[in-house]
Amino acid sequence: MKRYEIRLPYSRSDTLAAAFPEMEAVAMGPDTTVLIGVLRDQPELHSLLARIAEMGLDVTEVRQFETR
């Protein structure tokens, strides 16, 4: 399992947060939301990224961290 931060160039909203319940949606300024959470494996990451793409949302950065 790894922790991911996925940066989106959009204001945080309840709608955006509700679309990704497995992640925490954190506002990082007025026009940036970071989705933060632990994903089991690469297929789960790809599924999340596919859902983001299906919603027509852009991704500006994906960061991966080892979990402790």
ABEGO torsion letter per residue (X at the ends): XBBBBBBBBBBBBAAAAAABAABBBBBBEAABBBBBEBBABAAAAAAAAAAAAAAGBBBABBBBBBBX
